[in-house]
Amino acid sequence: MLTDPIADMLARIRNALTARKKSLLIPASKMKLEILRIMKEEGYIEDYKYLDEKPQPKIEVILKYDELKRPVISGLRRVSKPGRRIYLGYQKLPRVMDGLGLAILSTSQGILTDYEARRRKIGGEVLLEIW
């Protein structure tokens, strides 16, 4: 059993990018699907597919590379961890790489990006940063 499935997902993505893989499989959960939805909307991944396999459903993540075969994702960092949760109000949300990256938050209105949470004036738990 994993203690931090989101950190495991980020490590799998990081490893697949380093190995220049086209796609990877991760165990499925609703939160991972929402995080991947945001990553797709923001252009960090090509696509993702939910695979309803037995006994454990999986998600296939198709990674994105630029025309020189470099990964679009330069960095991923888990912020809030099981041992130390990071909650911030909308005024104190981080600006990742001076706005070039983004933070993904878990809020009362669902999983949002930092700028969407600022726009709605709601804070929450900072899950991860991506740039």
C-alpha positions as CSV (number, residue, x, y, z in Angstrom):
1,M,0.0,0.0,0.0
2,L,1.3,3.5,-0.9
3,T,1.3,6.2,1.7
4,D,1.4,9.0,-0.9
5,P,-0.2,8.0,-4.3
6,I,0.2,11.5,-5.8
7,A,4.0,11.5,-5.1
8,D,4.1,8.1,-6.7
9,M,2.3,9.4,-9.8
10,L,4.7,12.3,-10.1
11,A,7.8,10.0,-9.7
12,R,6.4,7.7,-12.5
13,I,5.9,10.7,-14.8
14,R,9.4,12.1,-14.0
15,N,11.0,8.7,-14.6
16,A,9.1,8.2,-17.9
17,L,10.1,11.6,-19.1
18,T,13.8,10.9,-18.3
19,A,13.5,7.6,-20.2
20,R,11.8,9.4,-23.1
21,K,8.8,7.1,-23.0
22,K,5.7,8.0,-25.1
23,S,3.2,6.9,-22.4
24,L,3.0,5.3,-19.0
25,L,0.4,3.5,-16.8
26,I,-0.5,4.6,-13.2
27,P,-3.1,3.2,-10.8
28,A,-6.3,5.2,-11.1
29,S,-8.0,7.5,-8.6
30,K,-10.4,10.4,-8.9
31,M,-7.9,12.9,-7.6
32,K,-5.2,11.7,-10.1
33,L,-7.8,12.1,-12.9
34,E,-8.5,15.7,-11.9
35,I,-4.8,16.5,-11.7
36,L,-4.2,15.0,-15.1
37,R,-7.2,16.9,-16.5
38,I,-5.6,20.2,-15.4
39,M,-2.2,19.1,-16.8
40,K,-3.8,18.4,-20.1
41,E,-5.8,21.7,-20.2
42,E,-2.6,23.6,-19.4
43,G,-0.6,21.7,-22.1
44,Y,1.8,19.7,-20.0
45,I,0.7,16.3,-21.2
46,E,-0.7,15.2,-24.6
47,D,-3.7,13.1,-23.2
48,Y,-4.8,10.5,-20.7
49,K,-7.2,7.6,-20.8
50,Y,-9.0,5.8,-18.1
51,L,-8.6,2.0,-18.4
52,D,-11.2,0.0,-16.4
53,E,-9.0,-3.1,-15.9
54,K,-9.4,-5.8,-13.3
55,P,-8.5,-5.9,-10.4
56,Q,-7.2,-2.3,-10.4
57,P,-8.3,0.4,-12.9
58,K,-5.4,2.3,-14.5
59,I,-4.8,5.5,-16.3
60,E,-2.6,5.7,-19.4
61,V,-0.8,9.0,-19.6
62,I,0.5,10.1,-23.0
63,L,3.5,12.4,-22.5
64,K,4.2,15.6,-24.5
65,Y,7.5,16.5,-26.1
66,D,8.5,19.6,-28.1
67,E,9.8,19.5,-31.7
68,L,13.4,18.8,-30.4
69,K,12.2,15.8,-28.4
70,R,12.6,17.6,-25.1
71,P,9.9,17.1,-22.4
72,V,7.4,19.9,-22.0
73,I,7.5,19.3,-18.3
74,S,10.8,20.6,-16.8
75,G,9.9,19.9,-13.2
76,L,7.3,18.5,-10.8
77,R,7.4,19.0,-7.0
78,R,5.0,17.6,-4.4
79,V,4.3,20.4,-1.9
80,S,1.7,19.1,0.6
81,K,2.7,15.7,1.9
82,P,1.0,13.2,4.2
83,G,3.3,14.2,7.1
84,R,3.1,17.9,6.5
85,R,0.0,19.5,4.9
86,I,0.3,22.9,3.4
87,Y,-2.9,25.1,3.4
88,L,-2.8,28.6,2.1
89,G,-5.3,31.4,1.6
90,Y,-5.7,32.9,-1.9
91,Q,-3.6,35.9,-1.1
92,K,-0.5,33.7,-0.2
93,L,-0.7,31.2,-3.1
94,P,2.7,30.7,-4.7
95,R,3.6,32.0,-8.1
96,V,5.6,29.1,-9.6
97,M,8.5,30.3,-11.7
98,D,7.1,33.9,-11.7
99,G,3.9,32.7,-13.4
100,L,5.6,30.4,-16.0
101,G,4.6,27.3,-14.0
102,L,1.5,26.5,-12.0
103,A,0.4,25.1,-8.6
104,I,-2.4,22.7,-8.3
105,L,-4.6,23.0,-5.3
106,S,-7.4,21.0,-3.6
107,T,-10.1,23.4,-2.6
108,S,-13.7,23.3,-1.4
109,Q,-14.7,23.8,-5.1
110,G,-12.6,20.9,-6.4
111,I,-9.0,20.6,-7.8
112,L,-8.0,24.0,-9.2
113,T,-4.9,25.8,-10.6
114,D,-3.4,28.6,-8.5
115,Y,-4.6,31.4,-10.8
116,E,-8.1,30.0,-10.9
117,A,-8.2,29.8,-7.1
118,R,-6.9,33.4,-6.9
119,R,-9.6,34.5,-9.4
120,R,-12.4,32.8,-7.3
121,K,-10.7,34.1,-4.0
122,I,-10.5,30.7,-2.4
123,G,-7.5,29.0,-0.7
124,G,-6.8,25.3,-0.1
125,E,-4.2,22.6,0.1
126,V,-1.3,23.1,-2.3
127,L,-0.9,19.6,-3.8
128,L,2.0,20.1,-6.3
129,E,3.9,22.6,-8.5
130,I,4.7,22.0,-12.2
131,W,6.8,24.0,-14.6
